Amino acid sequence: MSESQQHAEGPRTPAKRGGGDPATRGRTTIADGVVEKIAGLAARDVIGVHAMGSGLARTLGAVRDRVPGGGRSATQGVKAEVGEVQTALDLEIVVDYGVAIADVARSVRENVISAVERMTGLEVVEVNIAVSDVKLPDEADEEEGAEPRLQ
């Protein structure tokens, strides 16, 4: 039997391509804005968080909401610094009157860390929370404005 016939008849092992686990072939980068959106949505889910951002940011957000296609920004009140394997977050929140601010901050921190780490695989090294305001029960929302949106 010739050598060429032996190769054609015998079992062939597939040639290996690349090296190692496919998951290690390449790099995944996550933009700051992606982490900011995840964190903003996770923070808003916590009971006692009335809004995100400073008074000025919320007022500008209310104007943006009235513009067709403007929509509310999920990143309002959130700033992220994203590295290759870690991220750090700064959040600015408005809490409802009567809630225990320390408990709300703890819940926000836990919810944000859980969501960001689960969805991105990044390690959250810190979540700094600044409480910029408290929403009183009889206070009108700045977002609502004086005029109704629909007439």
ABEGO torsion letter per residue (X at the ends): XBAAAAAAABBBBBBBBEBEBAAABEBBBBBAAAAAAAAAAAAAABBGBABBEBAAAAAAAAAAAABBGAEBBAABGBBBBBBAABBBBBBBBBBBBGBBAAAAAAAAAAAAAAAAAAAAGBBBABBBBBBABBBBAABBBAAAEABBABX
